[in-house]
């Protein structure tokens, strides 16, 4: 089945096309956050302005026409409300015009499933780290097949934390990736460390790091912030692997692009003779292909959603979504 997927939960408007589990194209346009971060109204306007061109580019690069599309998927949530609405409207318009089935997809499930596909892992512990989410999960079959959350952040996602700090020190662009670059060659400063079982908290670490601005070099603060936050994730993930006797670890989400985090998790996996895997950065960043991939599985599994039921949900949790 040839499926077109639309991602619009935050800064990215992405369109992917998948057929038989194979990604045919994956196009996107990202809002330029500069040093100020995302302004929801402006991000939504960016999505509106770029939606048609990204849909066309995805079709052209896949070598197919709009009439070849057999199903539509879109991000239902979680995400920024007016950004989600743009993708929802585009998806519903296309589904109605083409008279093809449509399904709403959980953004987090998209990240996880494309990560599992690209890494070749079967039943891993999943560390999902992105702007709005930081969670440790594993597949459960009861009451229906879904991702059970073993641990998660008590407050904000690690990506949100890193982006907030990037804005505080006026990095351009104000992304966690800019913090990663500035952390190279830094030395460690003592930082708050909060792990409780398989849960963790980042706001105390963020507040403390911001207070260090002007007292220490940006390089040292960035390095210490990263090392502390990633150590917290490694501890909680290692505990989850041991408690579930897991021999596979999948890392996914926007922050999974960070080379230092993957290096630290590799040490954890090697210590327990576990296999670690993750997708290429193209698929860890927000993208339409992950939505198309999950949508195809849902449609092949018999899932159908009436247009009137194709809603958005800003707080749509991963563990609320059935997986196929």
Backbone as CSV, one residue per row, in Angstrom:
resi,resn,N_x,N_y,N_z,CA_x,CA_y,CA_z,C_x,C_y,C_z
1,UNK,0.846,-1.191,0.000,0.000,0.000,0.000,0.883,1.244,0.000
2,UNK,0.616,2.166,-0.905,1.353,3.421,-0.992,0.697,4.442,-0.061
3,UNK,1.439,4.855,0.968,0.870,5.724,1.997,1.669,7.008,2.114
4,UNK,0.950,8.110,2.216,1.557,9.426,2.418,1.341,9.837,3.870
5,UNK,2.418,10.229,4.546,2.331,10.620,5.953,2.733,12.068,6.147
6,UNK,2.028,12.747,7.045,2.272,14.166,7.304,2.629,14.377,8.773
7,UNK,3.754,15.023,9.015,4.206,15.372,10.359,4.202,16.896,10.519
8,UNK,3.536,17.381,11.574,3.476,18.837,11.773,3.349,19.193,13.250
9,UNK,3.911,18.368,14.130,3.681,18.562,15.560,4.387,19.774,16.149
10,UNK,5.483,20.206,15.536,6.239,21.326,16.096,6.874,22.153,14.982
11,UNK,8.198,22.247,14.960,8.908,23.142,14.040,8.987,22.629,12.612
12,UNK,8.663,21.357,12.380,8.863,20.746,11.061,7.542,20.403,10.388
13,UNK,7.420,20.785,9.126,6.340,20.249,8.298,6.996,19.231,7.375
14,UNK,6.668,17.954,7.600,7.304,16.888,6.836,6.296,16.002,6.139
15,UNK,6.666,15.522,4.982,5.827,14.593,4.215,6.693,13.430,3.751
16,UNK,6.249,12.227,4.100,6.965,11.032,3.678,6.045,10.110,2.898
17,UNK,6.611,9.318,2.025,5.837,8.332,1.266,6.494,6.968,1.445
18,UNK,5.672,6.005,1.834,6.136,4.654,2.138,5.295,3.644,1.377
19,UNK,5.925,2.580,0.907,5.193,1.487,0.269,5.838,0.174,0.686
20,UNK,5.048,-0.726,1.234,5.567,-2.009,1.675,6.656,-1.884,2.722
21,UNK,6.561,-0.878,3.589,7.565,-0.671,4.626,8.834,-0.001,4.138
22,UNK,8.894,0.331,2.852,10.076,0.980,2.278,9.829,2.474,2.110
23,UNK,10.758,3.285,2.580,10.637,4.740,2.457,11.023,5.156,1.038
24,UNK,10.055,5.746,0.328,10.297,6.198,-1.042,10.760,7.654,-1.095
25,UNK,10.282,8.466,-0.159,10.714,9.861,-0.086,10.436,10.393,1.306
26,UNK,11.155,11.444,1.662,11.039,12.019,2.999,11.451,13.481,2.926
27,UNK,10.487,14.346,2.695,10.757,15.767,2.487,10.251,16.590,3.670
28,UNK,10.920,17.715,3.934,10.464,18.553,5.041,10.955,19.984,4.897
29,UNK,10.286,20.862,5.660,10.707,22.252,5.790,10.655,22.593,7.268
30,UNK,11.750,23.184,7.786,11.824,23.512,9.208,11.726,25.007,9.441
31,UNK,10.969,25.375,10.439,10.864,26.773,10.867,12.203,27.217,11.452
32,UNK,12.655,28.394,11.075,13.922,28.930,11.567,13.700,29.567,12.934
33,UNK,14.211,28.918,13.980,13.945,29.403,15.336,14.859,30.545,15.759
34,UNK,15.984,30.751,15.059,16.915,31.799,15.443,17.373,31.625,16.878
35,UNK,17.361,32.733,17.652,17.753,32.682,19.064,16.554,32.717,19.994
36,UNK,15.352,32.814,19.432,14.157,33.034,20.270,13.306,31.790,20.475
37,UNK,13.548,30.736,19.699,12.727,29.540,19.836,11.485,29.601,18.976
38,UNK,10.517,28.735,19.276,9.300,28.625,18.478,8.202,29.548,18.979
39,UNK,7.623,30.294,18.055,6.426,31.090,18.332,5.292,30.383,17.606
40,UNK,4.380,29.718,18.343,3.385,28.828,17.713,2.660,29.414,16.515
41,UNK,2.212,30.653,16.605,1.475,31.250,15.489,2.350,31.323,14.238
42,UNK,3.596,31.712,14.415,4.495,31.845,13.269,4.890,30.480,12.709
43,UNK,5.039,29.494,13.593,5.362,28.147,13.123,4.213,27.600,12.282
44,UNK,2.977,27.799,12.759,1.806,27.342,12.004,1.733,28.037,10.649
45,UNK,2.037,29.321,10.612,2.045,30.053,9.345,3.100,29.478,8.402
46,UNK,4.245,29.123,8.952,5.299,28.478,8.149,4.780,27.187,7.536
47,UNK,4.071,26.401,8.309,3.553,25.127,7.812,2.542,25.349,6.682
48,UNK,1.667,26.322,6.864,0.667,26.629,5.835,1.357,27.035,4.535
49,UNK,2.362,27.897,4.663,3.049,28.417,3.484,3.837,27.343,2.737
50,UNK,4.291,26.318,3.441,5.164,25.320,2.818,4.497,23.972,2.540
51,UNK,3.267,23.786,2.991,2.629,22.473,2.885,2.504,21.976,1.445
52,UNK,2.022,22.819,0.552,1.821,22.376,-0.838,3.136,21.981,-1.504
53,UNK,4.172,22.794,-1.312,5.448,22.516,-1.974,6.099,21.247,-1.422
54,UNK,5.927,20.978,-0.125,6.528,19.779,0.459,5.784,18.521,0.005
55,UNK,4.461,18.600,-0.108,3.689,17.466,-0.634,4.130,17.165,-2.062
56,UNK,4.265,18.216,-2.881,4.685,18.024,-4.276,6.081,17.421,-4.353
57,UNK,6.998,17.926,-3.525,8.377,17.429,-3.544,8.428,15.958,-3.147
58,UNK,7.631,15.576,-2.156,7.610,14.173,-1.712,7.111,13.257,-2.827
59,UNK,6.069,13.681,-3.524,5.528,12.891,-4.627,6.537,12.775,-5.765
60,UNK,7.166,13.888,-6.109,8.134,13.903,-7.207,9.335,13.015,-6.895
61,UNK,9.854,13.124,-5.676,11.038,12.339,-5.322,10.731,10.850,-5.168
62,UNK,9.470,10.526,-4.887,9.060,9.122,-4.816,8.760,8.572,-6.201
63,UNK,8.635,9.456,-7.175,8.324,9.033,-8.543,6.896,8.567,-8.705
64,UNK,5.980,9.159,-7.926,4.566,8.775,-8.002,3.712,10.028,-8.150
65,UNK,2.459,9.826,-8.558,1.512,10.913,-8.654,0.562,10.896,-7.470
66,UNK,-0.133,11.984,-7.266,-1.078,12.074,-6.157,-2.139,10.985,-6.277
67,UNK,-2.512,10.652,-7.507,-3.541,9.640,-7.744,-3.082,8.226,-7.344
68,UNK,-1.782,8.046,-7.136,-1.257,6.735,-6.740,-1.365,6.481,-5.237
69,UNK,-1.620,7.529,-4.478,-1.675,7.400,-3.020,-2.902,6.584,-2.618
70,UNK,-2.677,5.576,-1.763,-3.761,4.674,-1.345,-4.188,4.861,0.105
71,UNK,-3.461,5.671,0.834,-3.809,5.912,2.232,-3.066,7.126,2.755
72,UNK,-3.625,7.743,3.799,-3.057,8.950,4.388,-2.889,8.751,5.891
73,UNK,-1.768,9.217,6.423,-1.558,9.261,7.863,-1.130,10.661,8.256
74,UNK,-1.493,11.071,9.455,-1.070,12.388,9.934,-0.807,12.311,11.436
75,UNK,-0.028,13.250,11.946,0.276,13.283,13.372,-0.914,13.848,14.133
76,UNK,-1.483,13.019,15.003,-2.595,13.444,15.858,-2.083,14.208,17.073
77,UNK,-0.926,13.848,17.549,-0.334,14.458,18.724,0.723,13.523,19.280
78,UNK,1.418,13.924,20.325,1.342,15.227,20.983,2.053,16.294,20.158
79,UNK,1.809,17.548,20.546,2.431,18.635,19.813,1.766,19.963,20.084
80,UNK,2.151,20.953,19.307,1.605,22.310,19.423,0.287,22.360,18.655
81,UNK,-0.759,22.792,19.310,-2.110,22.710,18.754,-2.281,23.242,17.350
82,UNK,-1.918,24.506,17.132,-2.174,25.071,15.794,-1.238,24.498,14.734
83,UNK,-0.098,23.949,15.128,0.777,23.269,14.166,0.183,21.919,13.778
84,UNK,-0.320,21.192,14.781,-0.990,19.918,14.508,-2.185,20.120,13.580
85,UNK,-2.911,21.211,13.760,-4.109,21.467,12.962,-3.790,21.626,11.492
86,UNK,-2.638,22.226,11.180,-2.273,22.403,9.769,-2.115,21.033,9.102
87,UNK,-1.378,20.131,9.733,-1.202,18.801,9.172,-2.507,18.038,9.085
88,UNK,-3.345,18.183,10.107,-4.656,17.518,10.121,-5.510,17.975,8.946
89,UNK,-5.559,19.271,8.710,-6.384,19.820,7.628,-5.873,19.362,6.265
90,UNK,-4.546,19.401,6.077,-3.969,18.948,4.801,-4.288,17.472,4.578
91,UNK,-4.139,16.664,5.622,-4.382,15.223,5.503,-5.840,14.920,5.192
92,UNK,-6.744,15.570,5.898,-8.172,15.332,5.677,-8.598,15.797,4.288
93,UNK,-8.027,16.907,3.841,-8.342,17.418,2.501,-7.901,16.425,1.430
94,UNK,-6.683,15.894,1.578,-6.179,14.924,0.602,-6.984,13.629,0.633
95,UNK,-7.312,13.148,1.837,-8.066,11.896,1.960,-9.443,12.015,1.321
96,UNK,-10.064,13.180,1.521,-11.405,13.397,0.948,-11.327,13.534,-0.569
97,UNK,-10.310,14.253,-1.032,-10.158,14.458,-2.472,-9.872,13.136,-3.191
98,UNK,-9.034,12.300,-2.590,-8.623,11.041,-3.225,-9.550,9.878,-2.894
99,UNK,-10.416,10.105,-1.905,-11.325,9.046,-1.430,-10.539,7.814,-0.983
100,UNK,-9.543,8.066,-0.113,-8.712,6.983,0.427,-8.806,7.007,1.949
101,UNK,-8.507,5.876,2.607,-8.584,5.834,4.074,-7.531,6.718,4.733
102,UNK,-7.841,7.163,5.940,-6.956,8.037,6.700,-6.878,7.534,8.135
103,UNK,-5.700,7.659,8.746,-5.540,7.269,10.151,-4.704,8.318,10.886
104,UNK,-5.052,8.606,12.139,-4.236,9.487,12.981,-3.138,8.694,13.665
105,UNK,-1.932,9.247,13.708,-0.755,8.536,14.227,-0.188,9.263,15.442
106,UNK,0.236,8.498,16.438,0.915,9.080,17.586,2.356,9.427,17.198
107,UNK,2.749,10.643,17.458,4.076,11.139,17.076,5.194,10.282,17.673
108,UNK,5.057,9.938,18.959,6.079,9.133,19.618,6.195,7.745,19.047
109,UNK,5.061,7.127,18.747,5.074,5.801,18.131,5.788,5.874,16.786
110,UNK,5.603,6.969,16.068,6.314,7.152,14.802,7.822,7.107,14.989
111,UNK,8.315,7.860,15.978,9.752,7.858,16.260,10.250,6.457,16.607
112,UNK,9.507,5.781,17.479,9.954,4.461,17.952,9.944,3.431,16.833
113,UNK,8.858,3.396,16.073,8.725,2.348,15.054,9.724,2.527,13.909
114,UNK,9.993,3.773,13.516,10.990,3.964,12.457,12.380,3.619,12.999
115,UNK,12.585,3.867,14.294,13.853,3.506,14.922,14.041,2.002,14.961
116,UNK,12.981,1.274,15.301,13.055,-0.193,15.313,13.292,-0.735,13.908
117,UNK,12.589,-0.145,12.926,12.740,-0.597,11.537,14.188,-0.434,11.073
118,UNK,14.735,0.747,11.266,16.060,1.050,10.738,17.182,0.355,11.510
119,UNK,16.930,0.033,12.783,17.961,-0.631,13.583,17.866,-2.144,13.507
120,UNK,16.723,-2.656,13.045,16.543,-4.097,12.942,16.314,-4.783,14.274
121,UNK,15.963,-4.033,15.306,15.718,-4.613,16.625,14.290,-5.136,16.725
122,UNK,14.106,-6.211,17.459,12.805,-6.875,17.528,11.969,-6.444,18.735
123,UNK,12.544,-6.584,19.928,11.793,-6.290,21.148,12.692,-5.564,22.147
124,UNK,13.113,-4.339,21.790,14.095,-3.650,22.619,13.474,-2.855,23.767
125,UNK,14.315,-2.527,24.747,14.015,-1.391,25.615,14.199,-0.163,24.729
126,UNK,13.282,0.780,24.818,13.351,1.984,23.981,13.623,3.199,24.856
127,UNK,14.654,3.950,24.517,14.869,5.257,25.120,14.446,6.288,24.092
128,UNK,13.319,6.949,24.374,12.749,7.937,23.453,13.033,9.324,24.020
129,UNK,13.875,10.061,23.326,14.311,11.371,23.812,14.103,12.429,22.731
130,UNK,13.217,13.359,22.998,12.934,14.417,22.029,12.647,15.715,22.779
131,UNK,12.138,16.703,22.053,11.865,17.989,22.668,10.864,17.899,23.802
132,UNK,9.745,17.249,23.549,8.681,17.195,24.543,8.614,15.905,25.315
133,UNK,9.459,14.933,24.981,9.353,13.611,25.606,10.706,13.061,26.018
134,UNK,10.735,12.415,27.159,11.888,11.627,27.587,11.304,10.435,28.330
135,UNK,11.341,9.273,27.682,10.657,8.105,28.227,11.451,6.833,27.947
136,UNK,11.288,5.849,28.832,11.845,4.510,28.653,10.654,3.570,28.508
137,UNK,10.622,2.811,27.415,9.434,2.017,27.090,9.789,0.610,26.641
138,UNK,8.772,-0.234,26.673,8.905,-1.590,26.138,7.528,-2.065,25.683
139,UNK,7.496,-2.879,24.640,6.230,-3.382,24.122,5.550,-4.278,25.153
140,UNK,4.247,-4.068,25.320,3.412,-4.915,26.171,2.206,-5.361,25.348
141,UNK,1.742,-6.575,25.574,0.617,-7.102,24.789,-0.722,-6.989,25.515
142,UNK,-0.727,-6.474,26.742,-1.965,-6.380,27.516,-2.260,-4.928,27.878
143,UNK,-3.534,-4.477,27.780,-4.701,-5.216,27.270,-4.705,-5.333,25.741
144,UNK,-3.923,-4.491,25.087,-3.708,-4.578,23.641,-2.251,-4.207,23.411
145,UNK,-1.739,-4.510,22.238,-0.319,-4.266,21.983,-0.043,-2.752,22.016
146,UNK,0.837,-2.342,22.926,1.151,-0.933,23.070,2.525,-0.801,23.724
147,UNK,3.028,0.421,23.780,4.290,0.667,24.463,4.010,1.049,25.910
148,UNK,4.486,0.205,26.814,4.337,0.464,28.242,5.474,1.372,28.694
149,UNK,5.153,2.403,29.444,6.165,3.333,29.930,6.736,2.819,31.245
150,UNK,8.035,2.548,31.253,8.725,2.065,32.445,9.285,3.212,33.273
151,UNK,9.618,4.302,32.613,10.159,5.475,33.289,10.037,6.680,32.385
152,UNK,9.979,7.863,32.985,9.857,9.078,32.181,10.230,10.302,32.995
153,UNK,10.307,11.448,32.337,10.622,12.692,33.010,9.467,13.126,33.913
154,UNK,9.824,13.677,35.067,8.827,14.227,35.980,8.354,15.606,35.531
155,UNK,9.136,16.266,34.665,8.805,17.652,34.324,8.886,17.918,32.822
156,UNK,10.066,18.231,32.292,10.191,18.568,30.866,11.052,17.533,30.154
157,UNK,10.890,17.466,28.836,11.712,16.580,28.031,13.138,17.095,27.950
158,UNK,14.082,16.199,27.722,15.480,16.612,27.676,15.751,17.573,26.519
159,UNK,15.059,17.379,25.394,15.234,18.301,24.270,14.771,19.706,24.618
160,UNK,13.652,19.797,25.309,13.135,21.080,25.768,14.129,21.743,26.705
161,UNK,14.713,20.955,27.598,15.700,21.472,28.541,16.914,22.043,27.816
162,UNK,17.440,21.274,26.859,18.608,21.730,26.107,18.297,22.972,25.278
163,UNK,17.110,22.999,24.658,16.714,24.160,23.854,16.554,25.406,24.726
164,UNK,15.973,25.222,25.930,15.819,26.348,26.861,17.167,26.930,27.247
165,UNK,18.121,26.056,27.505,19.452,26.543,27.869,20.104,27.246,26.683
166,UNK,19.904,26.707,25.479,20.469,27.337,24.278,19.926,28.749,24.101
167,UNK,18.630,28.940,24.409,18.048,30.281,24.324,18.623,31.192,25.414
168,UNK,18.832,30.626,26.597,19.335,31.431,27.718,20.720,32.002,27.424
169,UNK,21.546,31.256,26.694,22.881,31.771,26.366,22.942,32.311,24.934
170,UNK,21.743,32.436,24.332,21.595,33.080,23.019,22.419,32.403,21.909
171,UNK,22.386,31.072,21.908,23.011,30.343,20.807,22.131,30.467,19.572
172,UNK,22.743,30.451,18.402,21.994,30.576,17.154,22.468,29.499,16.176
173,UNK,21.565,28.520,15.860,20.172,28.410,16.316,20.097,27.884,17.754
174,UNK,18.988,28.202,18.423,18.821,27.837,19.828,18.306,26.399,19.958
175,UNK,19.116,25.457,19.469,18.789,24.034,19.534,19.756,23.327,20.473
176,UNK,19.366,22.124,20.889,20.280,21.282,21.642,21.526,20.949,20.856
177,UNK,21.412,20.899,19.519,22.583,20.594,18.687,23.657,21.672,18.823
178,UNK,23.242,22.904,19.092,24.213,23.980,19.317,24.909,23.799,20.661
179,UNK,24.167,23.319,21.663,24.770,23.007,22.962,25.816,21.897,22.781
180,UNK,25.484,20.897,21.965,26.409,19.791,21.702,27.730,20.306,21.126
181,UNK,27.670,21.226,20.185,28.881,21.769,19.566,29.719,22.540,20.574
182,UNK,29.054,23.336,21.414,29.781,24.142,22.387,30.341,23.309,23.532
183,UNK,29.826,22.084,23.714,30.281,21.231,24.812,31.629,20.582,24.522
184,UNK,32.031,20.542,23.269,33.274,19.866,22.899,34.475,20.507,23.595
185,UNK,35.241,19.698,24.304,36.447,20.194,24.964,36.213,20.851,26.299
186,UNK,34.981,20.800,26.807,34.698,21.420,28.098,35.176,20.575,29.259
187,UNK,35.182,21.178,30.469,35.538,20.429,31.672,34.321,20.379,32.590
188,UNK,34.293,19.377,33.457,33.082,19.119,34.250,32.955,20.028,35.467
189,UNK,31.728,20.541,35.649,31.337,21.308,36.833,30.264,20.512,37.560
190,UNK,30.243,20.580,38.863,29.235,19.851,39.633,27.835,20.368,39.309
191,UNK,26.903,19.441,39.042,25.540,19.777,38.645,24.530,18.931,39.413
192,UNK,23.291,19.425,39.598,22.238,18.620,40.245,21.931,17.374,39.415
193,UNK,21.712,16.258,40.094,21.492,14.966,39.439,20.266,14.339,40.080
194,UNK,19.203,14.142,39.269,17.938,13.661,39.828,17.429,12.438,39.075
195,UNK,17.600,11.272,39.684,17.050,10.018,39.162,16.353,9.309,40.306
196,UNK,15.125,8.886,40.061,14.380,8.121,41.056,13.855,6.864,40.376
197,UNK,14.547,5.754,40.612,14.178,4.524,39.930,14.470,4.633,38.450
198,UNK,13.423,4.633,37.637,13.584,4.803,36.187,12.979,6.114,35.718
199,UNK,12.709,7.024,36.658,12.218,8.362,36.343,13.328,9.382,36.605
200,UNK,13.186,10.553,36.009,14.221,11.569,36.134,13.601,12.958,36.013
201,UNK,14.387,13.980,36.358,13.894,15.353,36.342,14.986,16.268,35.811
202,UNK,14.603,17.244,34.986,15.585,18.111,34.347,15.492,19.594,34.731
203,UNK,14.416,20.028,35.390,14.262,21.463,35.644,15.308,21.999,36.626
204,UNK,15.640,21.207,37.649,16.665,21.652,38.590,18.013,21.816,37.915
205,UNK,18.328,20.887,37.048,19.573,20.948,36.289,19.591,22.178,35.383
206,UNK,18.468,22.450,34.742,18.376,23.616,33.861,18.555,24.910,34.643
207,UNK,17.831,25.054,35.744,17.911,26.273,36.554,19.335,26.512,37.052
208,UNK,19.975,25.451,37.548,21.343,25.572,38.042,22.296,25.987,36.914
209,UNK,22.123,25.396,35.736,23.005,25.702,34.604,22.874,27.160,34.181
210,UNK,21.651,27.655,34.159,21.425,29.057,33.786,22.099,29.988,34.798
211,UNK,22.073,29.618,36.066,22.702,30.434,37.112,24.225,30.475,36.983
212,UNK,24.794,29.514,36.257,26.246,29.476,36.084,26.732,30.377,34.952
213,UNK,25.788,30.914,34.163,26.166,31.790,33.047,26.862,33.030,33.596
214,UNK,28.025,33.317,33.078,28.807,34.451,33.556,29.803,34.078,34.635
215,UNK,29.575,32.946,35.300,30.494,32.476,36.349,31.522,31.497,35.792
216,UNK,31.128,30.785,34.760,32.002,29.799,34.130,31.896,29.952,32.616
217,UNK,32.793,29.329,31.898,32.762,29.436,30.437,31.547,28.696,29.878
218,UNK,31.061,29.171,28.737,29.931,28.526,28.068,30.278,27.079,27.743
219,UNK,31.522,26.853,27.326,31.968,25.497,26.981,31.837,24.556,28.173
220,UNK,32.280,25.003,29.339,32.235,24.149,30.531,30.802,23.890,30.989
221,UNK,29.940,24.892,30.899,28.539,24.706,31.317,27.833,23.748,30.361
222,UNK,28.035,23.934,29.068,27.409,23.049,28.078,27.867,21.614,28.277
223,UNK,29.170,21.435,28.479,29.717,20.099,28.691,29.109,19.454,29.930
224,UNK,29.062,20.190,31.017,28.567,19.650,32.285,27.078,19.366,32.239
225,UNK,26.340,20.235,31.578,24.897,20.039,31.413,24.625,18.741,30.652
226,UNK,25.313,18.560,29.539,25.145,17.338,28.737,25.540,16.091,29.508
227,UNK,26.716,16.113,30.102,27.219,14.929,30.796,26.282,14.501,31.919
228,UNK,25.774,15.470,32.654,24.886,15.158,33.779,23.559,14.609,33.292
229,UNK,22.941,15.297,32.325,21.635,14.864,31.812,21.733,13.488,31.168
230,UNK,22.783,13.255,30.395,22.929,11.970,29.712,23.257,10.844,30.697
231,UNK,23.998,11.163,31.747,24.276,10.160,32.774,22.994,9.734,33.471
232,UNK,22.102,10.670,33.696,20.809,10.353,34.288,20.031,9.391,33.398
233,UNK,20.009,9.673,32.116,19.303,8.802,31.174,19.941,7.412,31.120
234,UNK,21.270,7.376,31.139,21.966,6.088,31.088,21.663,5.245,32.320
235,UNK,21.661,5.871,33.500,21.376,5.119,34.718,19.977,4.516,34.686
236,UNK,18.989,5.340,34.341,17.601,4.862,34.321,17.404,3.790,33.252
237,UNK,18.034,3.969,32.089,17.905,2.996,31.001,18.566,1.675,31.377
238,UNK,19.739,1.746,31.979,20.423,0.523,32.403,19.574,-0.245,33.413
239,UNK,18.942,0.477,34.325,18.088,-0.180,35.324,16.909,-0.884,34.643
240,UNK,16.321,-0.236,33.654,15.200,-0.833,32.922,15.639,-2.081,32.164
241,UNK,16.811,-2.033,31.569,17.324,-3.202,30.843,17.515,-4.385,31.784
242,UNK,18.057,-4.126,32.973,18.305,-5.193,33.935,17.006,-5.766,34.489
243,UNK,16.053,-4.897,34.785,14.795,-5.355,35.373,13.943,-6.155,34.392
244,UNK,14.124,-5.902,33.092,13.340,-6.607,32.073,14.159,-7.678,31.345
245,UNK,15.409,-7.832,31.746,16.313,-8.808,31.107,16.401,-8.584,29.600
246,UNK,16.448,-7.342,29.191,16.475,-7.001,27.767,17.894,-7.068,27.205
247,UNK,17.993,-7.579,26.013,19.285,-7.689,25.338,19.378,-6.761,24.133
248,UNK,18.377,-5.859,23.992,18.372,-4.897,22.889,17.994,-3.521,23.430
249,UNK,18.619,-2.504,22.859,18.328,-1.121,23.241,18.177,-0.276,21.988
250,UNK,17.030,0.373,21.854,16.774,1.269,20.722,16.702,2.695,21.236
251,UNK,17.453,3.591,20.614,17.458,5.011,20.986,16.821,5.790,19.844
252,UNK,15.814,6.614,20.156,15.110,7.330,19.082,14.654,8.701,19.557
253,UNK,14.223,9.524,18.608,13.793,10.883,18.905,14.864,11.887,18.542
254,UNK,14.506,13.157,18.558,15.420,14.205,18.112,16.755,14.228,18.810
255,UNK,16.773,13.986,20.132,18.020,14.047,20.889,18.892,12.821,20.621
256,UNK,18.324,11.791,19.998,19.113,10.618,19.612,20.105,10.958,18.503
257,UNK,20.041,12.171,17.980,21.035,12.618,17.008,22.350,12.996,17.689
258,UNK,22.313,13.161,19.013,23.488,13.616,19.750,24.544,12.506,19.835
259,UNK,25.729,12.761,19.328,26.786,11.743,19.270,27.254,11.335,20.662
260,UNK,27.330,12.272,21.592,27.800,11.945,22.940,26.810,11.036,23.671
261,UNK,25.522,11.293,23.515,24.524,10.431,24.153,24.643,9.006,23.615
262,UNK,24.775,8.857,22.318,24.897,7.515,21.727,26.182,6.829,22.187
263,UNK,27.240,7.595,22.352,28.500,7.022,22.833,28.340,6.485,24.254
264,UNK,27.683,7.249,25.117,27.496,6.827,26.505,26.587,5.600,26.598
265,UNK,25.531,5.592,25.804,24.617,4.448,25.815,25.271,3.198,25.230
266,UNK,26.200,3.401,24.311,26.930,2.265,23.753,27.736,1.570,24.840
267,UNK,28.337,2.351,25.734,29.079,1.770,26.855,28.155,0.943,27.743
268,UNK,26.940,1.463,27.996,25.963,0.745,28.815,25.610,-0.596,28.150
269,UNK,25.308,-0.540,26.848,24.928,-1.754,26.130,26.068,-2.784,26.134
270,UNK,27.279,-2.320,25.887,28.430,-3.233,25.858,28.658,-3.889,27.211
271,UNK,28.428,-3.142,28.282,28.612,-3.664,29.636,27.713,-4.872,29.890
272,UNK,26.544,-4.876,29.235,25.574,-5.952,29.455,25.409,-6.842,28.220
273,UNK,26.354,-6.735,27.300,26.358,-7.553,26.082,25.030,-7.445,25.333
274,UNK,24.533,-6.243,25.290,23.264,-5.973,24.601,23.530,-5.298,23.258
275,UNK,22.621,-5.491,22.331,22.713,-4.856,21.019,22.046,-3.489,21.090
276,UNK,22.706,-2.469,20.572,22.137,-1.122,20.558,21.910,-0.692,19.109
277,UNK,20.819,0.011,18.859,20.519,0.452,17.503,19.754,1.759,17.492
278,UNK,19.854,2.463,16.397,19.139,3.720,16.213,19.077,4.016,14.721
279,UNK,18.159,4.845,14.346,18.009,5.221,12.946,19.014,6.307,12.574
280,UNK,19.170,6.561,11.281,19.979,7.683,10.822,19.334,8.979,11.296
281,UNK,20.120,10.033,11.400,19.605,11.306,11.921,18.386,11.820,11.168
282,UNK,18.309,11.520,9.890,17.151,11.927,9.084,15.844,11.422,9.683
283,UNK,15.891,10.245,10.284,14.681,9.632,10.815,14.524,9.839,12.323
284,UNK,15.570,10.307,12.993,15.425,10.671,14.398,14.832,12.068,14.525
285,UNK,15.188,12.946,13.610,14.541,14.256,13.559,13.078,14.060,13.153
286,UNK,12.227,15.014,13.494,10.826,14.924,13.086,10.750,14.786,11.567
287,UNK,9.936,13.840,11.092,9.859,13.606,9.650,8.540,12.934,9.277
288,UNK,8.151,13.064,8.037,6.902,12.493,7.569,6.972,11.003,7.305
289,UNK,8.168,10.478,7.018,8.303,9.048,6.710,7.897,8.185,7.894
290,UNK,8.220,8.625,9.103,7.865,7.815,10.282,6.346,7.743,10.453
291,UNK,5.665,8.818,10.081,4.205,8.837,10.175,3.609,7.946,9.087
292,UNK,4.163,8.014,7.885,3.687,7.167,6.788,3.918,5.693,7.099
293,UNK,5.064,5.375,7.696,5.402,3.988,8.016,4.404,3.397,9.013
294,UNK,4.118,4.139,10.086,3.153,3.652,11.084,1.749,3.605,10.492
295,UNK,1.412,4.595,9.684,0.084,4.629,9.064,-0.130,3.425,8.158
296,UNK,0.901,3.035,7.399,0.758,1.863,6.534,0.496,0.615,7.357
297,UNK,1.209,0.468,8.469,0.979,-0.690,9.339,-0.445,-0.681,9.899
298,UNK,-0.898,0.495,10.295,-2.247,0.600,10.843,-3.293,0.229,9.793
299,UNK,-3.121,0.747,8.591,-4.070,0.477,7.511,-4.042,-0.997,7.109
300,UNK,-2.846,-1.571,7.036,-2.733,-2.999,6.720,-3.361,-3.858,7.812
301,UNK,-3.360,-3.335,9.046,-3.948,-4.058,10.162,-5.447,-3.881,10.291
302,UNK,-6.035,-3.146,9.339,-7.483,-2.973,9.328,-7.994,-1.735,10.034
303,UNK,-7.079,-0.879,10.489,-7.499,0.353,11.173,-8.057,1.355,10.158
304,UNK,-9.223,1.883,10.447,-9.848,2.917,9.618,-10.469,3.958,10.541
305,UNK,-10.389,5.226,10.159,-10.927,6.306,10.980,-11.803,7.207,10.118
306,UNK,-13.014,7.473,10.587,-13.889,8.387,9.859,-13.301,9.792,9.886
307,UNK,-13.542,10.540,8.818,-13.025,11.907,8.745,-13.451,12.730,9.954
308,UNK,-14.680,12.527,10.388,-15.199,13.299,11.529,-14.482,12.951,12.830
309,UNK,-13.825,11.792,12.862,-13.096,11.369,14.062,-11.598,11.652,13.966
310,UNK,-11.183,12.272,12.882,-9.770,12.599,12.702,-9.445,13.904,13.416
311,UNK,-9.196,13.787,14.695,-8.961,14.944,15.549,-7.477,15.103,15.854
312,UNK,-7.150,16.117,16.651,-5.795,16.271,17.181,-5.882,16.203,18.702
313,UNK,-4.770,15.855,19.335,-4.728,15.766,20.788,-3.333,16.176,21.238
314,UNK,-3.224,17.359,21.836,-1.927,17.913,22.180,-1.169,17.066,23.205
315,UNK,-1.884,16.333,24.041,-1.241,15.515,25.075,-1.490,14.020,24.828
316,UNK,-1.402,13.622,23.607,-1.632,12.233,23.207,-0.417,11.388,23.603
317,UNK,-0.525,10.648,24.688,0.596,9.881,25.218,0.876,8.625,24.389
318,UNK,2.149,8.237,24.370,2.561,7.055,23.619,1.813,5.812,24.092
319,UNK,1.631,5.683,25.411,1.016,4.463,25.940,-0.487,4.404,25.720
320,UNK,-1.071,5.438,25.120,-2.491,5.423,24.771,-2.736,4.843,23.383
321,UNK,-1.683,4.682,22.607,-1.822,4.279,21.206,-1.583,2.788,21.028
322,UNK,-2.503,2.132,20.323,-2.309,0.727,19.974,-1.279,0.646,18.859
323,UNK,-0.402,-0.364,18.915,0.571,-0.543,17.840,0.252,-1.828,17.074
324,UNK,0.607,-1.833,15.786,0.232,-2.921,14.885,1.456,-3.679,14.408
